[in-house]
Amino acid sequence: MSRVDPVLVGLVANRLHSLLDEQQAALVHTAFSPVVRESLDLACAVFNSAGEMVGQSSGGTPGHINAMATGMRHIVAEYPPEVLADGDVLITNDPWMTSGQINDITIATPVFRGGALVAWFASCCHSPDIGGRILSAAATEVFEEGLRLPILKLRTAEGPNTTLERLIRANVRTPNETMGDIYAQVSANQVGIRSLDRMLDEFGLDGIDEVAAEIMLRSEQALRAALREIPDGTYSASMDSDGFDGDAIHLAVEVTVDGDAVRVDYAGSSPQSPHGVNVVLNYTRAYTSFAIKAALAPEVPHNAGSFRPVEVVAPRGSVLNCVEPAPVASRHLVGHFLPSLLFEALRPAVTGGLPAVSADALWMTVWRGAGIDEPQPFTLTVFGAGGTGARPDKDGLNTTGFPTGVRAAPTEVLETLTPLVQWRRELRPDSGGAGRFRGGLGQSVEVSRHGPHGWTVNANIDRVDFPAVGAESGSAGAPGEFVDASTDRELPRKQLVRLGADSRVRLRFPGGGGYGHPEARPVDRVLDDVVNGYVSIDAARELYGVEIEYTGDPDALVRPPGSYRVRSSTPRR
């Protein structure tokens, strides 16, 4: 059988990318919750008839897109073509089948053409609420974490499964937003299907399987070529996360490169936790495959082909391969550490180096007001990010969600939807690790609420006990903080905190690690950091060896660059 016309492969690959972005745009613009509409905690993808991922939209978190890609095999196995019909739409949030968390809902729609199944469109979104405990790590079994949906038919050609919709509505705190986002996912899949039909008509194709096979093969070959550039051998690293209630989680990895393949083994990592920081193997594979591609071949198109050279192993019953009914709601607080862990292991082998350790775990706070006298009960999920690790030739990025890519919703949106007030949301000076290239800064946020009612918060956060370390003699970033702003009393993490009507909460996000010795940073770069408020005068002197003087009005709010001067500095390295 001759290979598919390479020109056709390129045309179809680009069109698929375009229509997937169209699918994502439809999802974002029709979603009900700010989790999807503002923060883009989602993924969209197209699959061949066998459920292998052919492409993804430009956005999307690795934990959603990669876990959905490997998880589609469960959906295809549960519903083979002979039990499907045009108009069917499937739904699941089973953690062990898709992205490892009850709140993440996957909607998959088969595509039929001439009566034959030719493709799938799917999306995965973080639901604003799925019942059970408000999202935290406090549960001791997955059954406490919310409504768990096996793979079910949400719709058929005859219409919606109204019984299932009523069941979902009855079990969540945000029925309109939760179901509204599900409807948006269904609609967005249909947008993708219509565009795919037009493309197939235009190119005279019956399906995408042959072209998809070539697209995936090209990605596989490109990643294998990148692996051959890495010296064969085993590379190892370890790091710790805060875990739950003082019980830290240890992560260990050995990366074995053998020609054009790589084996990633997490033996030596902590056993699964009795609390909800456990990671299913699907999610472990998701962030592992992302990290390998990001480190070695970030330009390679992302699809099932780029997974094939990467074998991922974690001991059954470990924190990275937990078994039912382990609690998993805050699995991202461990899973998000894997790219930095793998970068630490591979740094000696990668020409040009890899970034220092980042803040890693996305900070997720869930705010709830539902007292008996609350005029408009609310449940709001808010995301925020610390700084990324400095790169071998650039500073780290400030308040950037790596490895997730999830965005923070604007203050105006949060304050419009709820009685919450953000008194402060600003960059956190001196939080980026010192280095020739400085780590990205975290941020400081202070939150209170209007009204005379009590409220609660669950702060699903990390890197309070274990800050992001630097690389190549760079310094660690600042650790995070979660405190009562009026007393500076540390508040419990990853569990429900009850607040009085006049309470104010302060969150100080961690910074990324620095890269290279701080005294190798050019003096003018240190001066720029001081002028911009990224580094204090004291830190410039103590960490970078640069004595800077402010010569302007001490009461001035605006301090132009000309009001600072360098008095002295240690010799640069």
FENJO-V434464 format. One record per residue. N is the residue number from 1. RES is the residue in three letters. OMEGA is omega in radians with two decimals (999 if undefined). Layout:
N;RES;OMEGA  N;RES;OMEGA
//
This chain:
1;MET;-3.11  2;SER;3.11  3;ARG;3.13  4;VAL;3.09  5;ASP;-3.09  6;PRO;3.09  7;VAL;3.11  8;LEU;3.12  9;VAL;3.13  10;GLY;-3.14  11;LEU;-3.11  12;VAL;3.14  13;ALA;3.14  14;ASN;3.13  15;ARG;3.09  16;LEU;3.11  17;HIS;-3.13  18;SER;-3.09  19;LEU;3.04  20;LEU;3.03  21;ASP;3.07  22;GLU;3.09  23;GLN;-3.13  24;GLN;3.13  25;ALA;3.11  26;ALA;3.12  27;LEU;-3.10  28;VAL;-3.03  29;HIS;3.09  30;THR;-3.13  31;ALA;-3.13  32;PHE;-3.00  33;SER;3.05  34;PRO;3.09  35;VAL;3.13  36;VAL;-3.00  37;ARG;-3.08  38;GLU;-3.02  39;SER;3.11  40;LEU;3.07  41;ASP;-2.93  42;LEU;2.97  43;ALA;3.08  44;CYS;-3.10  45;ALA;3.03  46;VAL;-3.06  47;PHE;3.05  48;ASN;-3.04  49;SER;3.13  50;ALA;3.12  51;GLY;3.07  52;GLU;-3.07  53;MET;-3.13  54;VAL;-3.14  55;GLY;3.14  56;GLN;3.06  57;SER;-3.07  58;SER;3.09  59;GLY;3.10  60;GLY;-3.14  61;THR;3.08  62;PRO;-3.13  63;GLY;3.08  64;HIS;-2.99  65;ILE;-3.09  66;ASN;3.10  67;ALA;3.08  68;MET;-3.13  69;ALA;3.13  70;THR;-3.13  71;GLY;-3.12  72;MET;3.14  73;ARG;3.10  74;HIS;-3.14  75;ILE;-3.13  76;VAL;3.13  77;ALA;-3.12  78;GLU;-3.09  79;TYR;3.07  80;PRO;-3.04  81;PRO;-3.05  82;GLU;3.11  83;VAL;3.13  84;LEU;3.08  85;ALA;3.08  86;ASP;-3.09  87;GLY;3.10  88;ASP;3.03  89;VAL;-3.08  90;LEU;-3.13  91;ILE;2.97  92;THR;2.94  93;ASN;-3.13  94;ASP;-3.05  95;PRO;-3.07  96;TRP;3.12  97;MET;-3.09  98;THR;-2.91  99;SER;2.87  100;GLY;-3.08  101;GLN;-3.11  102;ILE;-3.09  103;ASN;-3.10  104;ASP;-3.07  105;ILE;3.10  106;THR;3.05  107;ILE;-3.11  108;ALA;-3.10  109;THR;3.07  110;PRO;-3.14  111;VAL;3.14  112;PHE;3.11  113;ARG;-3.08  114;GLY;3.13  115;GLY;-3.11  116;ALA;3.06  117;LEU;-3.06  118;VAL;-3.08  119;ALA;3.03  120;TRP;2.87  121;PHE;-3.14  122;ALA;3.01  123;SER;3.10  124;CYS;-3.11  125;CYS;3.04  126;HIS;-3.13  127;SER;3.12  128;PRO;3.05  129;ASP;3.12  130;ILE;3.11  131;GLY;-3.11  132;GLY;3.03  133;ARG;2.95  134;ILE;-2.95  135;LEU;3.14  136;SER;3.06  137;ALA;-2.99  138;ALA;-3.12  139;ALA;3.08  140;THR;3.03  141;GLU;3.14  142;VAL;-3.12  143;PHE;3.13  144;GLU;-2.90  145;GLU;3.08  146;GLY;-3.11  147;LEU;-3.11  148;ARG;-3.07  149;LEU;2.97  150;PRO;3.13  151;ILE;-3.05  152;LEU;3.00  153;LYS;3.08  154;LEU;-3.13  155;ARG;2.94  156;THR;3.12  157;ALA;-3.14  158;GLU;3.14  159;GLY;-3.07  160;PRO;3.00  161;ASN;-3.01  162;THR;3.10  163;THR;3.11  164;LEU;3.12  165;GLU;3.11  166;ARG;3.12  167;LEU;3.12  168;ILE;-3.13  169;ARG;-3.08  170;ALA;-3.02  171;ASN;-3.11  172;VAL;-3.13  173;ARG;-3.08  174;THR;-3.01  175;PRO;-3.11  176;ASN;3.14  177;GLU;-3.13  178;THR;3.14  179;MET;3.09  180;GLY;3.09  181;ASP;3.10  182;ILE;3.08  183;TYR;3.13  184;ALA;3.11  185;GLN;3.11  186;VAL;-3.12  187;SER;-3.13  188;ALA;3.06  189;ASN;3.13  190;GLN;3.06  191;VAL;3.11  192;GLY;-3.12  193;ILE;3.14  194;ARG;3.13  195;SER;3.09  196;LEU;3.10  197;ASP;3.12  198;ARG;-3.14  199;MET;-3.14  200;LEU;3.08  201;ASP;-3.08  202;GLU;-3.09  203;PHE;3.10  204;GLY;-3.11  205;LEU;3.06  206;ASP;-3.12  207;GLY;-3.08  208;ILE;-2.96  209;ASP;-3.10  210;GLU;3.12  211;VAL;3.14  212;ALA;3.13  213;ALA;3.12  214;GLU;3.10  215;ILE;-3.13  216;MET;3.13  217;LEU;3.13  218;ARG;3.11  219;SER;3.11  220;GLU;-3.12  221;GLN;-3.14  222;ALA;3.12  223;LEU;3.09  224;ARG;3.09  225;ALA;3.11  226;ALA;3.12  227;LEU;3.12  228;ARG;3.10  229;GLU;-3.14  230;ILE;3.11  231;PRO;3.08  232;ASP;3.12  233;GLY;3.13  234;THR;-3.10  235;TYR;-3.01  236;SER;3.09  237;ALA;3.05  238;SER;3.04  239;MET;-3.10  240;ASP;2.98  241;SER;-3.02  242;ASP;-3.08  243;GLY;-3.09  244;PHE;3.01  245;ASP;3.08  246;GLY;3.13  247;ASP;-3.03  248;ALA;3.08  249;ILE;3.10  250;HIS;3.12  251;LEU;3.12  252;ALA;-3.14  253;VAL;2.92  254;GLU;-3.13  255;VAL;-3.11  256;THR;3.11  257;VAL;-3.13  258;ASP;-3.12  259;GLY;-3.08  260;ASP;3.11  261;ALA;-3.13  262;VAL;3.08  263;ARG;-3.12  264;VAL;-3.03  265;ASP;-3.11  266;TYR;3.06  267;ALA;-3.09  268;GLY;3.05  269;SER;-3.09  270;SER;2.97  271;PRO;-3.12  272;GLN;-3.04  273;SER;2.99  274;PRO;-3.12  275;HIS;-2.90  276;GLY;3.04  277;VAL;-3.09  278;ASN;-3.07  279;VAL;3.05  280;VAL;-3.07  281;LEU;3.13  282;ASN;3.14  283;TYR;3.05  284;THR;3.09  285;ARG;-3.09  286;ALA;-3.09  287;TYR;3.05  288;THR;-3.13  289;SER;3.07  290;PHE;-3.07  291;ALA;-3.14  292;ILE;-3.14  293;LYS;3.14  294;ALA;-3.12  295;ALA;-2.96  296;LEU;-3.03  297;ALA;-3.06  298;PRO;-3.10  299;GLU;-3.10  300;VAL;3.10  301;PRO;-2.98  302;HIS;3.12  303;ASN;-3.08  304;ALA;3.13  305;GLY;-3.12  306;SER;3.05  307;PHE;-2.92  308;ARG;-3.13  309;PRO;-2.99  310;VAL;3.04  311;GLU;-3.09  312;VAL;-3.11  313;VAL;3.02  314;ALA;-3.10  315;PRO;3.08  316;ARG;-3.11  317;GLY;3.05  318;SER;-3.10  319;VAL;3.13  320;LEU;3.04  321;ASN;-3.05  322;CYS;-3.13  323;VAL;-3.13  324;GLU;0.03  325;PRO;-3.10  326;ALA;3.05  327;PRO;-2.98  328;VAL;-2.94  329;ALA;-3.10  330;SER;-3.07  331;ARG;-3.12  332;HIS;-3.12  333;LEU;3.00  334;VAL;-3.09  335;GLY;-3.13  336;HIS;3.10  337;PHE;-2.97  338;LEU;3.10  339;PRO;3.11  340;SER;3.10  341;LEU;3.13  342;LEU;3.07  343;PHE;3.09  344;GLU;-3.12  345;ALA;-3.00  346;LEU;-3.03  347;ARG;-3.14  348;PRO;-3.03  349;ALA;-3.03  350;VAL;3.10  351;THR;-3.12  352;GLY;3.06  353;GLY;3.12  354;LEU;-3.08  355;PRO;2.99  356;ALA;-3.10  357;VAL;-3.13  358;SER;3.00  359;ALA;2.99  360;ASP;-2.98  361;ALA;3.05  362;LEU;3.08  363;TRP;-3.12  364;MET;3.07  365;THR;3.13  366;VAL;-3.07  367;TRP;-3.03  368;ARG;3.00  369;GLY;-3.03  370;ALA;3.10  371;GLY;-3.06  372;ILE;-3.13  373;ASP;-3.13  374;GLU;-3.07  375;PRO;3.11  376;GLN;-3.13  377;PRO;-3.10  378;PHE;2.96  379;THR;-3.04  380;LEU;3.06  381;THR;-3.09  382;VAL;3.12  383;PHE;3.05  384;GLY;-3.05  385;ALA;2.96  386;GLY;-3.09  387;GLY;3.05  388;THR;3.09  389;GLY;3.07  390;ALA;3.13  391;ARG;-3.09  392;PRO;-3.12  393;ASP;-3.12  394;LYS;3.01  395;ASP;3.01  396;GLY;-3.14  397;LEU;3.13  398;ASN;3.02  399;THR;-3.10  400;THR;-3.08  401;GLY;3.00  402;PHE;0.22  403;PRO;-2.97  404;THR;-3.01  405;GLY;3.13  406;VAL;-3.10  407;ARG;3.01  408;ALA;3.12  409;ALA;3.12  410;PRO;3.10  411;THR;-3.10  412;GLU;3.13  413;VAL;-3.11  414;LEU;-3.09  415;GLU;3.08  416;THR;-3.06  417;LEU;-3.03  418;THR;3.04  419;PRO;3.12  420;LEU;3.07  421;VAL;3.03  422;GLN;-3.12  423;TRP;-3.06  424;ARG;3.05  425;ARG;-2.96  426;GLU;3.06  427;LEU;-3.08  428;ARG;-3.11  429;PRO;3.07  430;ASP;-3.13  431;SER;3.09  432;GLY;-3.14  433;GLY;-3.14  434;ALA;3.11  435;GLY;3.00  436;ARG;2.96  437;PHE;-2.99  438;ARG;3.03  439;GLY;3.11  440;GLY;-3.10  441;LEU;2.91  442;GLY;-3.14  443;GLN;3.05  444;SER;-3.12  445;VAL;3.04  446;GLU;-3.02  447;VAL;2.94  448;SER;3.11  449;ARG;2.97  450;HIS;2.98  451;GLY;-3.05  452;PRO;-3.00  453;HIS;3.01  454;GLY;-3.12  455;TRP;-3.12  456;THR;3.03  457;VAL;2.94  458;ASN;-3.12  459;ALA;3.11  460;ASN;-2.95  461;ILE;3.13  462;ASP;-3.06  463;ARG;2.95  464;VAL;3.14  465;ASP;-3.06  466;PHE;-3.12  467;PRO;-3.14  468;ALA;-3.11  469;VAL;3.09  470;GLY;3.12  471;ALA;3.08  472;GLU;3.12  473;SER;3.03  474;GLY;-3.11  475;SER;3.12  476;ALA;3.00  477;GLY;3.12  478;ALA;3.06  479;PRO;3.11  480;GLY;3.10  481;GLU;3.07  482;PHE;-2.95  483;VAL;2.93  484;ASP;-3.00  485;ALA;-3.10  486;SER;-3.09  487;THR;-3.03  488;ASP;3.11  489;ARG;3.13  490;GLU;-3.14  491;LEU;3.13  492;PRO;-3.12  493;ARG;3.03  494;LYS;3.10  495;GLN;-3.06  496;LEU;3.05  497;VAL;3.12  498;ARG;-3.04  499;LEU;3.03  500;GLY;-3.09  501;ALA;-3.09  502;ASP;-3.13  503;SER;3.01  504;ARG;-3.06  505;VAL;3.09  506;ARG;3.03  507;LEU;3.09  508;ARG;-3.01  509;PHE;-3.10  510;PRO;3.08  511;GLY;3.09  512;GLY;3.13  513;GLY;3.09  514;GLY;-3.12  515;TYR;-3.14  516;GLY;-3.08  517;HIS;-3.13  518;PRO;-3.10  519;GLU;3.00  520;ALA;3.13  521;ARG;3.14  522;PRO;-3.08  523;VAL;-3.11  524;ASP;3.07  525;ARG;3.08  526;VAL;3.11  527;LEU;3.10  528;ASP;-3.14  529;ASP;3.12  530;VAL;3.14  531;VAL;-3.10  532;ASN;3.13  533;GLY;3.13  534;TYR;-3.10  535;VAL;3.12  536;SER;3.09  537;ILE;3.13  538;ASP;-3.13  539;ALA;3.09  540;ALA;-3.14  541;ARG;-2.99  542;GLU;-3.05  543;LEU;-3.06  544;TYR;-3.14  545;GLY;-3.12  546;VAL;3.14  547;GLU;-3.09  548;ILE;-3.12  549;GLU;3.02  550;TYR;-3.01  551;THR;-3.07  552;GLY;3.13  553;ASP;-3.11  554;PRO;3.14  555;ASP;-3.07  556;ALA;3.05  557;LEU;3.09  558;VAL;-3.07  559;ARG;-3.07  560;PRO;-3.12  561;PRO;-3.11  562;GLY;-3.13  563;SER;3.07  564;TYR;3.03  565;ARG;3.11  566;VAL;3.12  567;ARG;-3.14  568;SER;3.07  569;SER;3.03  570;THR;3.10  571;PRO;3.13  572;ARG;-3.12  573;ARG;999
//
